[in-house]
């Protein structure tokens, strides 16, 4: 199966989980069924400079970010770490995270949420 870029679902979220500004989420799959019901998100996400996703906790799922462009401040369960292109984050069930673009260009990442 092929999904053309023009067929993707695109959502803009304001103040996601209490974060600053807006984020743009381009769904790379349209349903949990496309992930064999093993997850719920596989998306290309963009945060403009200064924008963030507020700290939140994952329960019964795990989220992975692959940063492919930009620089961010990552809240890893209360520990603040600077991450950049090429880095991967992993937030298992029962732990939390948040992310803020601290660079001068858009932060581009791939987000994958799988069920625990």
N, C-alpha and C positions, 0 to 999 in steps of 0.2 A: 504494500500500500504506500502511496505517496500523498503527502499533504503539501500543497503549494503554499508559499508564504501568504498569498492573497486569501487563503481559506482559514487562516488562524484566527482564533478568538483573541481579542485584545481588550484588556481591562486597565483602566486608570483608577488607582486607589489613592485617596487623600488620607494623610495622617494614619498610615497603616500601623496598627497596634500602638497607637499613640505617638508614632514617629512624626518627623517634620516633613512638610511638603508632600509631594506626590511621587508615586512610582508607577511605571508602566510595565504590565505583565503580558507577555505574548505566550499563550498556551501552545506548547509543542505537541500535546495530546489533548483530545477533547473530552475524555472521560476516564474514570478509573478502569473501565472495561478495556481500554487500550493499553493499560498497564497490567492486564490480567488480574485486576482487582487486588494487586499487591501494593498499590500506592494511589495517590490522588493528585500529585502535581509534578509536571515536568515542564519547566517554563524558562523563557529568556526574559530576564528582569532588568530594567534600567532605572537607576536612581541618579537624578541630576545633582550637581554640586550642592552640598548642604542638606540634601534630602536623606531621610532615614526610614528604616523599619524599626519600630520600637521593640524593646525587650519583650519576649513572650516565651512561654514554656510549651514544649511538645509533650503530649501524652498519647500513648499508643501509636506514635509514628516517629520517624527519624527524618531530619532534613539535612541535605547536603548542598553546599554552595560550591560551584567552581567559578572563580573570578577570572574572567578572560580579558578584562580591560579596566583600568582605573586603580584607585587606591581607597581604602576604607578603614574605618575604625570598627572593629568587631568586638562585640560584647559576648564573650564566651562564658556564660553562666556567672557573670560578675567580674571576670578578668578581661580587661581591655587590651586588645592586641591590634597592631597595624597589619593589614593584609593588602596584597596587591596582585596584579595579573599573574596567573599561574598557580596561585594558592587555592587550596580546597579546605572547606570547613565541614565539620561533622557534628550534628546536634542530636544525640540519641534521646529516646523517650525518657521523660522525667527530668530533662535538663532544658535550659533556655538559652536564647541568643537574641541579638539585635545587631543592626549594621547601619553605619552612616558613611555616606560619601564624603571624604575629606580632601578629595582631589579637585583639580580645576577643570576636569572634563567628566562626562557621564561615566558612572560605574556600571559596567555590564557584567552580569552573572547568569549562570544557569542554576536553577533551583530544582531539586528533586526531593519529593516527599514520598517515602515508602512506609507501609504499615509495619509495626513491630510485632 
